[in-house]
Amino acid sequence: MTPTSEATRILGDRLRERRTKLGLTQYTVAHESAADLANYGKLERGIGNPTLLTLLRLFVTLDLRPETALIGLANRDLFPDGIRPFTVSEYRAAEERHSRPNG
């Protein structure tokens, strides 16, 4: 399977890099984080979609600061094609265009 997005691939790489730096197995990290081993493996491959609680438990287990693990991942260019959220300013500009009277 291919990664869900570039952001999930990068996060998976960061988790794997930290785990291997600590000399831990996927089993150990999953067990200590109360995560399913298969799901943790998917996260490292960039195809998982963890809950916030799962991510937080993994960060604690890996002694990885959330801001370090997630830095740069909110870049819209990393989202899959067709799933590009509006920024607040884009949303407001679109609302303003729609609320103007025609003519």
ABEGO torsion letter per residue (X at the ends): XBBABAAAAAAAAAAAAAAAAAGBBAAAAAAAAGBBAAAAAAAAAGABBBBAAAAAAAAAAAGBBAAAAABGAABAAABBBGBBBBBAAAAAAAAAAAABBBX
